[in-house]
Amino acid sequence: MSTDAAASSRSQTDVVIDGITGMISRGELRPGSRLPIEKDLAVQFAVSRGSLREGVRALAALGVLETRQGDGTYVTALDPASLLSPLGFLAELQQPAHAADLLAVRRILETESAARAAIRMTDDELAGLDDLLGSVEAALDDGGDIDLEDFIRADAEFHSRIAQAAGNPPMAAMIDALVGRTFRARLWRAISHRGSVAETQAEHRAILAELVRRDPERARIRMSVHLLGVEQFSAEHAAEDPEAPRV
């Protein structure tokens, strides 16, 4: 189908988006490439300059392009973290009653990442996880109230390191997007459910033990049990509290 025919059945912005992504997929534009000048692209796609700018803005929001002031528009590195970051908006915009749905997706991804990490993690990475958990335990042993936001940041770091060690960048990017956006759900659980901080810490230790043993199946099971608890709590309680935070 010609560009003119396509423009007649679709919006001009869609023509621009499809045109630029097509150039990338065909190798005409590569990561780091500078886009042709606006006038030439508008002629190439048979669209107005306004529509071209709208299409470029849309692709920039998706992490495909970046505009450098005074220097033009470039294709990004097209790394999974950038391209999958909009997944976080899905989590952000979900209603509290649907928090468990996203936590279920996270559980599916993270059980696989734990299994892969059990085979791939280096001794230094495992030692880093041990130190991370040790810092939480030191705070708990002090006997005072632990800062829940600090605890949840450590929780997110624990899961993120395992995901990164699994060796699958797209999967790690999806996990990071969901872990970051489930902050409020986990904070709410920690505040509402007595003992959940110590319970979570014990579950993290159990996961780490299987990673140290290099046992992918047991690591998978430990991670699944850990995340299932958060998922079930969210499913059982989110609808009861109209002020419960979104995930």
Secondary structure, DSSP 8 states (H G I E B T S, - for coil): --HHHHHHHS-HHHHHHHHHHHHHHTTSS-TT-B---HHHHHHHHT--HHHHHHHHHHHHHTTSEEEETTTEEEE----HHHHTTTHHHHHHHS-GGGHHHHHHHHHHHHHHHHHHHHHH--HHHHHHHHHHHHHHHHHHHT-S---HHHHHHHHHHHHHHHHHHTT-HHHHHHHHHHHHHTHHHHHHHHHHSTTHHHHHHHHHHHHHHHHHTT-HHHHHHHHHHHHHHHHHHHHHHGGG-TT----
